[in-house]
Amino acid sequence: MFHIAKISCIFGMATMLLSCTNAPDVSIGETVHGVSNESTFQQLKTEGRLLGLEKKFLQAIEKLNLAATLQPDDAHVHLMLGEANYHVGNRQESLTHLERSRELTPNNYQVESWLGTVHMGLGQLGEAEFAYTNVLTVKPNDYNALVYMGYIAFHKKDYRSCHQYFQRYKKLVEVIEPAKLTEQEKLRYQQATEYYRACETSWRYQARKLQKSL
Protein backbone atom coordinates (compact mmCIF):
# COMPACT_ATOMS: atom_id res chain seq x y z
CA MET A 1 0.00 0.00 0.00
CA PHE A 2 2.78 2.41 0.96
CA HIS A 3 4.70 1.50 -2.18
CA ILE A 4 1.69 2.19 -4.39
CA ALA A 5 1.02 5.49 -2.63
CA LYS A 6 4.67 6.48 -3.08
CA ILE A 7 4.55 5.76 -6.80
CA SER A 8 1.30 7.71 -7.07
CA CYS A 9 2.86 10.63 -5.22
CA ILE A 10 5.94 10.60 -7.46
CA PHE A 11 3.74 10.47 -10.57
CA GLY A 12 1.68 13.39 -9.27
CA MET A 13 4.77 15.48 -8.57
CA ALA A 14 6.18 14.71 -12.01
CA THR A 15 2.92 15.77 -13.63
CA MET A 16 2.89 18.99 -11.61
CA LEU A 17 6.50 19.79 -12.49
CA LEU A 18 5.83 19.12 -16.17
CA SER A 19 2.86 21.48 -16.16
CA CYS A 20 4.93 24.14 -14.34
CA THR A 21 7.80 23.92 -16.80
CA ASN A 22 5.51 24.05 -19.83
CA ALA A 23 3.31 26.98 -18.71
CA PRO A 24 5.99 29.70 -18.39
CA ASP A 25 7.31 29.06 -21.92
CA VAL A 26 4.41 30.99 -23.46
CA SER A 27 4.60 33.95 -21.06
CA ILE A 28 8.39 34.19 -21.38
CA GLY A 29 8.06 34.21 -25.16
CA GLU A 30 5.43 36.92 -25.01
CA THR A 31 7.52 38.95 -22.56
CA VAL A 32 10.63 38.69 -24.73
CA HIS A 33 8.61 39.72 -27.78
CA GLY A 34 7.12 42.67 -25.87
CA VAL A 35 10.53 43.79 -24.62
CA SER A 36 11.93 43.47 -28.15
CA ASN A 37 9.13 45.64 -29.58
CA GLU A 38 9.59 48.26 -26.86
CA SER A 39 13.35 48.32 -27.43
CA THR A 40 12.89 48.70 -31.19
CA PHE A 41 10.30 51.43 -30.67
CA GLN A 42 12.54 53.43 -28.33
CA GLN A 43 15.47 53.10 -30.73
CA LEU A 44 13.41 54.29 -33.71
CA LYS A 45 11.96 57.16 -31.67
CA THR A 46 15.41 58.29 -30.53
CA GLU A 47 16.88 58.04 -34.03
CA GLY A 48 13.96 60.02 -35.42
CA ARG A 49 14.38 62.73 -32.80
CA LEU A 50 18.13 63.03 -33.45
CA LEU A 51 17.62 63.17 -37.23
CA GLY A 52 15.08 65.93 -36.69
CA LEU A 53 17.58 67.90 -34.62
CA GLU A 54 20.07 67.50 -37.48
CA LYS A 55 17.37 68.82 -39.86
CA LYS A 56 17.34 65.52 -41.76
CA PHE A 57 13.57 65.59 -41.82
CA LEU A 58 12.87 62.99 -44.51
CA GLN A 59 15.02 60.41 -42.73
CA ALA A 60 13.38 61.40 -39.44
CA ILE A 61 9.92 60.82 -40.92
CA GLU A 62 10.96 57.36 -42.09
CA LYS A 63 12.12 56.35 -38.60
CA LEU A 64 9.18 57.93 -36.81
CA ASN A 65 6.63 56.34 -39.14
CA LEU A 66 8.08 52.94 -38.22
CA ALA A 67 7.90 53.86 -34.54
CA ALA A 68 4.26 54.89 -34.97
CA THR A 69 3.40 51.47 -36.41
CA LEU A 70 4.72 49.86 -33.21
CA GLN A 71 3.04 52.31 -30.81
CA PRO A 72 0.36 54.31 -32.66
CA ASP A 73 -0.79 56.09 -29.48
CA ASP A 74 2.50 57.72 -28.56
CA ALA A 75 1.76 61.46 -28.47
CA HIS A 76 5.42 62.51 -28.70
CA VAL A 77 5.98 60.51 -31.89
CA HIS A 78 2.97 62.20 -33.50
CA LEU A 79 4.27 65.60 -32.38
CA MET A 80 7.67 64.94 -33.94
CA LEU A 81 6.02 63.66 -37.13
CA GLY A 82 3.96 66.85 -37.23
CA GLU A 83 7.10 68.98 -36.96
CA ALA A 84 9.10 66.98 -39.51
CA ASN A 85 6.28 66.90 -42.09
CA TYR A 86 5.81 70.65 -41.70
CA HIS A 87 9.48 71.27 -42.48
CA VAL A 88 9.31 69.26 -45.72
CA GLY A 89 6.12 71.00 -46.82
CA ASN A 90 3.61 68.24 -46.01
CA ARG A 91 1.22 70.60 -44.23
CA GLN A 92 -1.85 68.36 -44.29
CA GLU A 93 0.12 65.35 -43.08
CA SER A 94 1.63 67.53 -40.37
CA LEU A 95 -1.82 68.62 -39.28
CA THR A 96 -3.08 65.03 -39.08
CA HIS A 97 -0.28 64.01 -36.71
CA LEU A 98 -0.54 67.15 -34.59
CA GLU A 99 -4.28 66.73 -34.16
CA ARG A 100 -3.71 63.13 -33.11
CA SER A 101 -1.12 64.31 -30.59
CA ARG A 102 -3.65 66.84 -29.26
CA GLU A 103 -6.20 64.05 -28.78
CA LEU A 104 -3.66 62.03 -26.81
CA THR A 105 -2.32 64.95 -24.71
CA PRO A 106 -4.84 67.81 -24.46
CA ASN A 107 -3.55 71.27 -23.46
CA ASN A 108 0.03 70.45 -24.44
CA TYR A 109 1.84 73.74 -25.03
CA GLN A 110 4.16 72.43 -27.76
CA VAL A 111 1.37 70.70 -29.66
CA GLU A 112 -0.87 73.78 -29.58
CA SER A 113 1.99 76.03 -30.68
CA TRP A 114 2.73 73.83 -33.68
CA LEU A 115 -0.96 73.55 -34.54
CA GLY A 116 -1.11 77.34 -34.56
CA THR A 117 1.90 77.52 -36.88
CA VAL A 118 0.50 74.97 -39.35
CA HIS A 119 -2.98 76.52 -39.38
CA MET A 120 -1.43 79.95 -40.01
CA GLY A 121 0.52 78.49 -42.93
CA LEU A 122 -2.70 77.06 -44.37
CA GLY A 123 -4.52 80.38 -43.90
CA GLN A 124 -6.91 78.82 -41.37
CA LEU A 125 -7.02 81.79 -39.01
CA GLY A 126 -9.94 80.57 -36.87
CA GLU A 127 -8.21 77.29 -36.07
CA ALA A 128 -4.92 79.11 -35.50
CA GLU A 129 -6.63 81.51 -33.10
CA PHE A 130 -8.04 78.58 -31.12
CA ALA A 131 -4.59 76.95 -30.86
CA TYR A 132 -2.80 80.16 -29.85
CA THR A 133 -5.47 80.92 -27.26
CA ASN A 134 -4.63 77.53 -25.74
CA VAL A 135 -0.93 78.41 -25.84
CA LEU A 136 -1.47 81.69 -23.99
CA THR A 137 -3.55 79.89 -21.36
CA VAL A 138 -0.52 77.77 -20.51
CA LYS A 139 2.20 80.33 -21.30
CA PRO A 140 0.78 83.92 -21.26
CA ASN A 141 4.03 85.54 -22.46
CA ASP A 142 4.71 83.36 -25.47
CA TYR A 143 6.17 85.65 -28.15
CA ASN A 144 4.87 83.73 -31.18
CA ALA A 145 1.36 83.40 -29.80
CA LEU A 146 1.12 87.12 -28.97
CA VAL A 147 2.39 88.18 -32.40
CA TYR A 148 0.11 85.81 -34.31
CA MET A 149 -2.91 86.64 -32.17
CA GLY A 150 -2.25 90.30 -32.97
CA TYR A 151 -2.00 89.47 -36.66
CA ILE A 152 -5.25 87.47 -36.56
CA ALA A 153 -7.04 90.28 -34.70
CA PHE A 154 -5.85 92.77 -37.33
CA HIS A 155 -7.33 90.67 -40.14
CA LYS A 156 -10.58 90.38 -38.17
CA LYS A 157 -10.53 94.20 -37.87
CA ASP A 158 -10.54 93.81 -34.11
CA TYR A 159 -8.05 96.64 -33.80
CA ARG A 160 -8.35 97.06 -30.05
CA SER A 161 -7.37 93.44 -29.39
CA CYS A 162 -4.72 93.69 -32.09
CA HIS A 163 -3.18 96.71 -30.35
CA GLN A 164 -3.23 94.94 -26.97
CA TYR A 165 -1.51 91.79 -28.23
CA PHE A 166 1.28 93.69 -29.95
CA GLN A 167 1.66 95.99 -26.96
CA ARG A 168 2.16 93.01 -24.67
CA TYR A 169 4.69 91.55 -27.08
CA LYS A 170 6.63 94.82 -27.41
CA LYS A 171 6.87 95.28 -23.63
CA LEU A 172 8.41 91.82 -23.28
CA VAL A 173 10.96 92.33 -26.06
CA GLU A 174 11.96 95.90 -25.24
CA VAL A 175 13.51 94.89 -21.90
CA ILE A 176 15.97 92.64 -23.77
CA GLU A 177 19.25 94.16 -24.87
CA PRO A 178 19.20 94.59 -28.69
CA ALA A 179 22.56 92.83 -28.98
CA LYS A 180 21.01 89.67 -27.52
CA LEU A 181 18.33 89.49 -30.21
CA THR A 182 18.92 87.34 -33.29
CA GLU A 183 18.41 88.83 -36.74
CA GLN A 184 15.14 86.92 -37.07
CA GLU A 185 13.95 88.27 -33.71
CA LYS A 186 14.87 91.82 -34.74
CA LEU A 187 12.93 91.43 -37.99
CA ARG A 188 9.90 90.08 -36.14
CA TYR A 189 10.06 93.00 -33.70
CA GLN A 190 10.13 95.50 -36.59
CA GLN A 191 7.14 93.85 -38.25
CA ALA A 192 5.28 93.70 -34.93
CA THR A 193 5.96 97.42 -34.41
CA GLU A 194 4.48 98.22 -37.83
CA TYR A 195 1.37 96.21 -37.03
CA TYR A 196 1.19 97.85 -33.61
CA ARG A 197 1.12 101.32 -35.20
CA ALA A 198 -1.40 100.23 -37.83
CA CYS A 199 -3.65 98.75 -35.15
CA GLU A 200 -3.36 101.87 -33.02
CA THR A 201 -4.21 104.13 -35.95
CA SER A 202 -7.13 101.96 -37.06
CA TRP A 203 -8.43 101.66 -33.50
CA ARG A 204 -8.40 105.43 -33.02
CA TYR A 205 -10.03 105.94 -36.42
CA GLN A 206 -12.78 103.46 -35.54
CA ALA A 207 -13.24 105.16 -32.16
CA ARG A 208 -13.58 108.62 -33.77
CA LYS A 209 -15.96 107.21 -36.35
CA LEU A 210 -18.08 105.68 -33.60
CA GLN A 211 -18.14 108.95 -31.65
CA LYS A 212 -19.40 110.85 -34.68
CA SER A 213 -22.23 108.40 -35.12
CA LEU A 214 -23.48 108.88 -31.54
C-alpha positions as CSV (number, residue, x, y, z in Angstrom):
1,M,0.0,0.0,0.0
2,F,2.8,2.4,1.0
3,H,4.7,1.5,-2.2
4,I,1.7,2.2,-4.4
5,A,1.0,5.5,-2.6
6,K,4.7,6.5,-3.1
7,I,4.6,5.8,-6.8
8,S,1.3,7.7,-7.1
9,C,2.9,10.6,-5.2
10,I,5.9,10.6,-7.5
11,F,3.7,10.5,-10.6
12,G,1.7,13.4,-9.3
13,M,4.8,15.5,-8.6
14,A,6.2,14.7,-12.0
15,T,2.9,15.8,-13.6
16,M,2.9,19.0,-11.6
17,L,6.5,19.8,-12.5
18,L,5.8,19.1,-16.2
19,S,2.9,21.5,-16.2
20,C,4.9,24.1,-14.3
21,T,7.8,23.9,-16.8
22,N,5.5,24.1,-19.8
23,A,3.3,27.0,-18.7
24,P,6.0,29.7,-18.4
25,D,7.3,29.1,-21.9
26,V,4.4,31.0,-23.5
27,S,4.6,33.9,-21.1
28,I,8.4,34.2,-21.4
29,G,8.1,34.2,-25.2
30,E,5.4,36.9,-25.0
31,T,7.5,38.9,-22.6
32,V,10.6,38.7,-24.7
33,H,8.6,39.7,-27.8
34,G,7.1,42.7,-25.9
35,V,10.5,43.8,-24.6
36,S,11.9,43.5,-28.2
37,N,9.1,45.6,-29.6
38,E,9.6,48.3,-26.9
39,S,13.3,48.3,-27.4
40,T,12.9,48.7,-31.2
41,F,10.3,51.4,-30.7
42,Q,12.5,53.4,-28.3
43,Q,15.5,53.1,-30.7
44,L,13.4,54.3,-33.7
45,K,12.0,57.2,-31.7
46,T,15.4,58.3,-30.5
47,E,16.9,58.0,-34.0
48,G,14.0,60.0,-35.4
49,R,14.4,62.7,-32.8
50,L,18.1,63.0,-33.4
51,L,17.6,63.2,-37.2
52,G,15.1,65.9,-36.7
53,L,17.6,67.9,-34.6
54,E,20.1,67.5,-37.5
55,K,17.4,68.8,-39.9
56,K,17.3,65.5,-41.8
57,F,13.6,65.6,-41.8
58,L,12.9,63.0,-44.5
59,Q,15.0,60.4,-42.7
60,A,13.4,61.4,-39.4
61,I,9.9,60.8,-40.9
62,E,11.0,57.4,-42.1
63,K,12.1,56.3,-38.6
64,L,9.2,57.9,-36.8
65,N,6.6,56.3,-39.1
66,L,8.1,52.9,-38.2
67,A,7.9,53.9,-34.5
68,A,4.3,54.9,-35.0
69,T,3.4,51.5,-36.4
70,L,4.7,49.9,-33.2
71,Q,3.0,52.3,-30.8
72,P,0.4,54.3,-32.7
73,D,-0.8,56.1,-29.5
74,D,2.5,57.7,-28.6
75,A,1.8,61.5,-28.5
76,H,5.4,62.5,-28.7
77,V,6.0,60.5,-31.9
78,H,3.0,62.2,-33.5
79,L,4.3,65.6,-32.4
80,M,7.7,64.9,-33.9
81,L,6.0,63.7,-37.1
82,G,4.0,66.8,-37.2
83,E,7.1,69.0,-37.0
84,A,9.1,67.0,-39.5
85,N,6.3,66.9,-42.1
86,Y,5.8,70.6,-41.7
87,H,9.5,71.3,-42.5
88,V,9.3,69.3,-45.7
89,G,6.1,71.0,-46.8
90,N,3.6,68.2,-46.0
91,R,1.2,70.6,-44.2
92,Q,-1.9,68.4,-44.3
93,E,0.1,65.3,-43.1
94,S,1.6,67.5,-40.4
95,L,-1.8,68.6,-39.3
96,T,-3.1,65.0,-39.1
97,H,-0.3,64.0,-36.7
98,L,-0.5,67.1,-34.6
99,E,-4.3,66.7,-34.2
100,R,-3.7,63.1,-33.1
101,S,-1.1,64.3,-30.6
102,R,-3.6,66.8,-29.3
103,E,-6.2,64.1,-28.8
104,L,-3.7,62.0,-26.8
105,T,-2.3,64.9,-24.7
106,P,-4.8,67.8,-24.5
107,N,-3.5,71.3,-23.5
108,N,0.0,70.4,-24.4
109,Y,1.8,73.7,-25.0
110,Q,4.2,72.4,-27.8
111,V,1.4,70.7,-29.7
112,E,-0.9,73.8,-29.6
113,S,2.0,76.0,-30.7
114,W,2.7,73.8,-33.7
115,L,-1.0,73.5,-34.5
116,G,-1.1,77.3,-34.6
117,T,1.9,77.5,-36.9
118,V,0.5,75.0,-39.4
119,H,-3.0,76.5,-39.4
120,M,-1.4,79.9,-40.0
121,G,0.5,78.5,-42.9
122,L,-2.7,77.1,-44.4
123,G,-4.5,80.4,-43.9
124,Q,-6.9,78.8,-41.4
125,L,-7.0,81.8,-39.0
126,G,-9.9,80.6,-36.9
127,E,-8.2,77.3,-36.1
128,A,-4.9,79.1,-35.5
129,E,-6.6,81.5,-33.1
130,F,-8.0,78.6,-31.1
131,A,-4.6,77.0,-30.9
132,Y,-2.8,80.2,-29.8
133,T,-5.5,80.9,-27.3
134,N,-4.6,77.5,-25.7
135,V,-0.9,78.4,-25.8
136,L,-1.5,81.7,-24.0
137,T,-3.6,79.9,-21.4
138,V,-0.5,77.8,-20.5
139,K,2.2,80.3,-21.3
140,P,0.8,83.9,-21.3
141,N,4.0,85.5,-22.5
142,D,4.7,83.4,-25.5
143,Y,6.2,85.6,-28.2
144,N,4.9,83.7,-31.2
145,A,1.4,83.4,-29.8
146,L,1.1,87.1,-29.0
147,V,2.4,88.2,-32.4
148,Y,0.1,85.8,-34.3
149,M,-2.9,86.6,-32.2
150,G,-2.2,90.3,-33.0
151,Y,-2.0,89.5,-36.7
152,I,-5.2,87.5,-36.6
153,A,-7.0,90.3,-34.7
154,F,-5.8,92.8,-37.3
155,H,-7.3,90.7,-40.1
156,K,-10.6,90.4,-38.2
157,K,-10.5,94.2,-37.9
158,D,-10.5,93.8,-34.1
159,Y,-8.0,96.6,-33.8
160,R,-8.4,97.1,-30.1
161,S,-7.4,93.4,-29.4
162,C,-4.7,93.7,-32.1
163,H,-3.2,96.7,-30.3
164,Q,-3.2,94.9,-27.0
165,Y,-1.5,91.8,-28.2
166,F,1.3,93.7,-30.0
167,Q,1.7,96.0,-27.0
168,R,2.2,93.0,-24.7
169,Y,4.7,91.6,-27.1
170,K,6.6,94.8,-27.4
171,K,6.9,95.3,-23.6
172,L,8.4,91.8,-23.3
173,V,11.0,92.3,-26.1
174,E,12.0,95.9,-25.2
175,V,13.5,94.9,-21.9
176,I,16.0,92.6,-23.8
177,E,19.3,94.2,-24.9
178,P,19.2,94.6,-28.7
179,A,22.6,92.8,-29.0
180,K,21.0,89.7,-27.5
181,L,18.3,89.5,-30.2
182,T,18.9,87.3,-33.3
183,E,18.4,88.8,-36.7
184,Q,15.1,86.9,-37.1
185,E,13.9,88.3,-33.7
186,K,14.9,91.8,-34.7
187,L,12.9,91.4,-38.0
188,R,9.9,90.1,-36.1
189,Y,10.1,93.0,-33.7
190,Q,10.1,95.5,-36.6
191,Q,7.1,93.8,-38.2
192,A,5.3,93.7,-34.9
193,T,6.0,97.4,-34.4
194,E,4.5,98.2,-37.8
195,Y,1.4,96.2,-37.0
196,Y,1.2,97.9,-33.6
197,R,1.1,101.3,-35.2
198,A,-1.4,100.2,-37.8
199,C,-3.7,98.8,-35.2
200,E,-3.4,101.9,-33.0
201,T,-4.2,104.1,-36.0
202,S,-7.1,102.0,-37.1
203,W,-8.4,101.7,-33.5
204,R,-8.4,105.4,-33.0
205,Y,-10.0,105.9,-36.4
206,Q,-12.8,103.5,-35.5
207,A,-13.2,105.2,-32.2
208,R,-13.6,108.6,-33.8
209,K,-16.0,107.2,-36.4
210,L,-18.1,105.7,-33.6
211,Q,-18.1,108.9,-31.7
212,K,-19.4,110.9,-34.7
213,S,-22.2,108.4,-35.1
214,L,-23.5,108.9,-31.5
